[in-house]
Amino acid sequence: MKSMVLGGVVAAILGASVPVAAIELPAATAVPAGTGVTSRDLPAVPARVVADARQKTSTAGAEPAFSCDEPSAIDLHVQPGVTTLVCVAVNHLNRIVVPWTNPVVRTVSSVNVEVHGNVIYMSTAATEPASLYVLREGSEDVAVSLTLVPFRIPARELRLKISQDAMPTVQPDTGAAAKWEQSQPYVETLLAGLAEIARGRVPQGYQLRRASDQDRTPTCALPTGLSANFRNGQVLVGANLEISIGLLSNNGSAVDLVEPWCVTSQVVAVAFWPRVHLNPGERTEVYIVRRRGEPPSRVEGRPSLLGGQL
């Protein structure tokens, strides 16, 4: 198994600045001559009201009062039913990458929208925020709500990532997943899928969710001191493949990890990341790839002698 060097993930925070008006003493009020009204008859206008009026006059038609210091391309974590605020480029073409193909966009804002595959191309010449709902074609059950705030910045790419807690309501996009799985030879697909998972990404069209009691829990014939936890893990569901992600812990002596420990008749690939050698107290992730829809095997497995099992 070849070692991989993977890049890190950069998170950005949308900052906000709020102007604070200074409090001053009231100024004298000027009164036109010949009106018969003295300055004592008119109350002075509070300085805060004057300052607010000047602020509104000077900033009329200007951009929003908060800044946009995010990178041009980000992973945008969203949750159905919760509106996410994000900045986009004005007078430029922005990309919104959706985790399913042929997304449907609903909006009443002044924006131009085109959909190609699983990418939404969006542009606007307006400076007012635009609201979009992004749905899956043929389904109104799950909608991602976005409020896009235009800024004079370079074009942006937003890669939507749906919260794991909401994923049980989002079924895998089997069309996109099948296309990805069949885009290259079978072995290369398995290697590419494992590499994507190790990088913290989800293969195109796959559904990521937390493991549940209804899932098929993988079994591993581990030596004494090692334990695997899949109940609190994750599951990636594609068109023809299903990937279980668990945590392997070493409570014994130092050990080299061996993939055949977790191989059964339904398993097509096993990988450990980021460690293939565990010292006492160390942990690593384990990825087990199985074919979807295959019934459990009734053939008893034989532990491998290479894995140190009898």
FIDOPA-14571 format. One line per 8 residues: number of its first residue (from 1); their letters; for each residue x, y, z of C-alpha. Coordinates in nm, 3 decimals, always signed. Each point is the difference from the previous one (the first is absolute). Example, Ala and Ser with C-alpha at 12.3 -4.5 7.8 and 13.67 -1.06 7.14 Angstrom:
BEGIN
1	as	+1.230,-0.450,+0.780  +0.137,+0.344,-0.066
END
This chain:
BEGIN
1	mksmvlgg	+0.000,+0.000,+0.000  +0.163,+0.326,-0.109  +0.022,+0.285,+0.246  -0.168,+0.329,-0.089  +0.077,+0.356,+0.097  -0.326,+0.194,+0.028  -0.063,+0.370,+0.035  -0.182,+0.161,+0.286
9	vvaailga	-0.337,+0.171,+0.016  -0.023,+0.377,+0.032  -0.305,+0.144,+0.178  -0.102,+0.363,-0.043  -0.225,+0.213,+0.218  -0.219,+0.275,-0.135  +0.084,+0.309,+0.205  -0.233,+0.289,+0.077
17	svpvaaie	+0.068,+0.359,+0.105  -0.268,+0.218,+0.157  +0.048,+0.381,+0.000  -0.044,+0.160,+0.340  -0.135,+0.359,+0.006  +0.166,+0.244,+0.237  -0.218,+0.175,+0.257  +0.034,+0.376,+0.003
25	lpaatavp	-0.161,+0.288,+0.188  -0.305,+0.157,-0.174  +0.083,+0.291,-0.228  -0.187,+0.331,-0.011  -0.293,+0.011,-0.241  -0.009,+0.278,-0.258  -0.336,+0.184,-0.037  -0.092,+0.216,-0.303
33	agtgvtsr	-0.040,+0.372,+0.074  -0.348,+0.154,+0.016  -0.180,-0.321,+0.098  -0.071,+0.109,+0.354  +0.136,-0.326,+0.127  +0.300,-0.011,+0.227  +0.251,-0.281,+0.031  -0.142,-0.073,+0.346
41	dlpavpar	-0.331,-0.108,-0.163  +0.167,-0.269,-0.221  +0.165,-0.312,+0.148  +0.353,-0.070,-0.120  +0.043,-0.289,-0.245  +0.199,-0.280,+0.167  +0.348,-0.047,-0.143  -0.062,-0.376,-0.055
49	vvadarqk	-0.293,+0.075,-0.234  +0.213,+0.241,-0.202  +0.288,-0.250,-0.016  -0.232,-0.283,-0.114  -0.148,+0.221,-0.272  +0.346,+0.091,-0.127  +0.105,-0.364,+0.007  -0.302,-0.108,-0.207
57	tstagaep	+0.057,+0.281,-0.249  +0.370,-0.074,-0.047  -0.048,-0.377,-0.032  -0.310,-0.003,-0.222  +0.057,-0.256,-0.276  +0.324,-0.121,+0.158  +0.094,-0.364,+0.070  -0.104,-0.172,+0.326
65	afscdeps	+0.171,+0.115,+0.319  +0.180,-0.331,+0.058  +0.308,-0.127,-0.180  +0.067,-0.311,-0.205  +0.346,-0.141,+0.071  -0.063,-0.364,-0.093  +0.212,-0.191,-0.254  -0.131,-0.009,-0.357
73	aidlhvqp	-0.082,-0.373,+0.031  -0.144,-0.154,+0.317  -0.190,-0.303,+0.128  -0.331,+0.148,+0.115  -0.164,-0.213,+0.270  -0.377,+0.033,-0.022  -0.305,-0.159,+0.161  -0.348,-0.032,-0.151
81	gvttlvcv	-0.242,+0.246,+0.158  +0.276,+0.234,+0.117  +0.091,+0.307,-0.208  +0.374,+0.041,-0.062  +0.143,+0.347,-0.068  +0.297,+0.015,-0.239  +0.163,+0.263,-0.218  +0.030,-0.024,-0.380
89	avnhlnri	+0.158,+0.211,-0.273  -0.203,+0.274,-0.167  +0.025,+0.020,-0.382  +0.190,-0.332,-0.008  -0.099,-0.362,-0.055  -0.014,-0.198,+0.327  -0.008,-0.380,+0.032  -0.211,-0.190,+0.253
97	vvpwtnpv	+0.088,-0.371,+0.004  -0.290,-0.215,+0.128  +0.034,-0.361,+0.127  -0.259,-0.125,-0.254  -0.056,+0.040,-0.373  -0.255,+0.228,-0.172  -0.084,+0.217,+0.303  -0.312,+0.218,-0.020
105	vrtvssvn	+0.035,+0.367,+0.099  -0.295,+0.207,+0.118  +0.034,+0.376,+0.050  -0.177,+0.333,-0.049  +0.324,+0.200,+0.017  +0.168,+0.180,-0.289  +0.262,-0.264,-0.079  +0.098,-0.199,-0.307
113	vevhgnvi	+0.015,-0.376,+0.058  +0.113,-0.288,-0.223  +0.029,-0.366,+0.101  +0.250,-0.241,-0.153  +0.027,-0.346,+0.157  +0.040,+0.055,+0.373  +0.124,+0.361,-0.034  -0.208,+0.319,+0.026
121	ymstaate	+0.148,+0.301,-0.180  -0.131,+0.323,+0.151  +0.064,+0.367,-0.079  -0.155,+0.332,+0.101  +0.052,+0.369,-0.068  -0.201,+0.105,+0.306  +0.147,+0.082,+0.337  -0.301,-0.123,+0.196
129	paslyvlr	+0.017,-0.346,+0.162  -0.165,-0.281,-0.199  -0.184,-0.296,+0.150  +0.007,-0.345,-0.164  -0.153,-0.337,+0.078  +0.196,-0.296,-0.141  -0.195,-0.326,-0.035  +0.044,-0.341,-0.154
137	egsedvav	-0.184,-0.057,-0.327  -0.335,-0.173,+0.059  +0.009,+0.048,+0.378  -0.116,+0.285,+0.221  +0.084,-0.172,+0.329  +0.349,+0.145,+0.047  +0.087,+0.361,-0.086  +0.323,+0.188,+0.064
145	sltlvpfr	-0.061,+0.371,+0.068  +0.274,+0.247,-0.096  +0.019,+0.377,+0.035  +0.267,+0.129,-0.238  +0.149,+0.342,+0.079  +0.172,+0.165,-0.300  +0.343,+0.159,+0.044  +0.255,+0.143,-0.242
153	iparelrl	+0.231,-0.301,+0.031  +0.131,-0.266,-0.242  -0.231,-0.282,-0.110  -0.070,-0.263,+0.266  -0.054,-0.376,+0.017  -0.223,-0.132,+0.278  +0.000,-0.378,+0.057  -0.315,-0.088,+0.196
161	kisqdamp	+0.048,-0.258,+0.275  -0.318,-0.117,+0.174  +0.009,-0.059,+0.375  +0.030,-0.364,+0.104  -0.296,+0.040,+0.235  -0.221,+0.084,-0.300  +0.137,-0.268,-0.233  -0.246,-0.281,+0.092
169	tvqpdtga	-0.269,+0.208,-0.175  +0.216,+0.039,-0.312  +0.020,-0.312,-0.216  +0.313,-0.067,-0.207  +0.001,+0.131,-0.356  +0.039,-0.343,-0.160  +0.029,+0.145,-0.350  +0.296,+0.220,+0.086
177	aakweqsq	+0.153,-0.269,+0.222  -0.027,-0.264,-0.274  +0.156,+0.238,-0.251  +0.291,+0.061,+0.235  +0.043,-0.371,+0.081  +0.003,-0.092,-0.371  +0.224,+0.287,-0.113  +0.315,-0.211,+0.045
185	pyvetlla	+0.106,-0.364,+0.043  -0.137,-0.175,+0.308  +0.324,-0.018,+0.200  +0.080,+0.363,-0.076  -0.350,+0.097,+0.115  +0.060,-0.171,+0.336  +0.337,+0.171,+0.045  -0.141,+0.339,-0.101
193	glaeiarg	-0.292,-0.039,+0.240  +0.227,-0.088,+0.292  +0.228,+0.293,-0.082  -0.298,+0.240,-0.007  -0.118,-0.124,+0.340  +0.350,+0.034,+0.150  +0.004,+0.362,-0.120  -0.328,+0.065,+0.178
201	rvpqgyql	-0.206,+0.017,-0.319  -0.310,-0.183,-0.122  +0.004,-0.170,-0.344  -0.240,+0.153,-0.249  -0.362,-0.106,+0.054  +0.072,-0.184,+0.326  -0.206,+0.048,+0.317  +0.192,+0.056,+0.324
209	rrasdqdr	-0.181,-0.071,+0.325  +0.061,-0.128,+0.350  -0.009,-0.374,+0.061  -0.325,-0.139,+0.139  -0.126,-0.326,+0.148  -0.151,-0.090,-0.339  +0.341,-0.006,-0.171  +0.198,-0.316,-0.062
217	tptcalpt	+0.281,+0.023,+0.255  +0.334,-0.122,-0.141  +0.179,-0.278,+0.184  +0.376,-0.014,+0.046  +0.201,-0.289,+0.147  +0.234,+0.219,+0.206  +0.286,-0.116,+0.222  -0.012,+0.054,+0.376
225	glsanfrn	+0.029,+0.365,+0.097  -0.165,+0.144,-0.313  -0.365,+0.110,-0.015  -0.212,+0.139,-0.285  -0.295,+0.235,+0.047  -0.240,+0.034,-0.296  -0.315,+0.080,+0.200  +0.113,+0.359,+0.051
233	gqvlvgan	+0.148,+0.023,-0.347  -0.115,+0.120,-0.341  -0.150,-0.161,-0.310  +0.046,+0.109,-0.362  -0.264,-0.137,-0.239  +0.046,+0.004,-0.377  -0.167,-0.174,-0.291  +0.175,-0.337,+0.022
241	leisigll	+0.237,+0.045,+0.293  -0.040,+0.070,+0.370  +0.288,+0.115,+0.221  +0.006,-0.039,+0.378  +0.236,+0.223,+0.196  +0.098,-0.103,+0.351  +0.262,+0.066,+0.263  +0.271,-0.252,+0.086
249	snngsavd	+0.159,+0.034,+0.347  +0.305,-0.173,+0.143  -0.016,-0.082,+0.370  +0.278,-0.255,-0.018  +0.355,-0.013,-0.131  +0.132,+0.157,-0.322  -0.140,-0.164,-0.311  +0.010,+0.027,-0.379
257	lvepwcvt	-0.350,+0.013,-0.147  -0.097,-0.266,-0.256  -0.291,+0.051,-0.242  -0.107,-0.370,-0.020  -0.120,+0.022,+0.361  -0.316,+0.168,-0.132  -0.047,-0.189,-0.327  -0.318,-0.206,-0.052
265	sqvvavaf	-0.179,-0.121,-0.312  -0.186,+0.336,-0.032  +0.305,+0.221,+0.056  +0.180,+0.126,-0.310  +0.255,+0.236,+0.158  +0.144,+0.088,+0.343  +0.225,+0.292,+0.095  +0.135,+0.167,+0.313
273	wprvhlnp	+0.069,+0.373,+0.029  +0.207,+0.184,+0.106  +0.197,-0.275,+0.178  +0.080,-0.358,-0.097  +0.205,-0.055,+0.318  -0.151,+0.065,+0.342  +0.193,+0.050,+0.319  -0.179,-0.054,+0.332
281	gertevyi	-0.278,+0.256,+0.044  -0.005,+0.111,-0.365  -0.302,-0.002,-0.235  -0.065,+0.009,-0.372  -0.295,-0.008,-0.239  -0.091,-0.318,-0.186  -0.189,+0.004,-0.333  -0.189,-0.310,-0.114
289	vrrrgepp	-0.153,-0.005,-0.349  -0.282,-0.245,-0.081  -0.236,-0.054,-0.291  -0.352,+0.126,+0.062  -0.293,-0.240,+0.008  +0.199,-0.319,+0.048  -0.143,-0.233,+0.268  +0.227,-0.102,+0.287
297	srvegrps	+0.216,-0.298,-0.080  -0.081,-0.335,+0.164  +0.351,-0.124,-0.062  +0.213,+0.005,+0.314  +0.308,+0.215,-0.038  +0.352,-0.137,+0.045  +0.239,+0.222,+0.201  +0.323,+0.066,-0.185
305	llggql	+0.323,-0.140,+0.146  +0.174,+0.321,-0.117  -0.218,+0.197,+0.239  +0.126,-0.197,+0.300  -0.332,-0.181,+0.053  -0.046,-0.372,+0.061
END
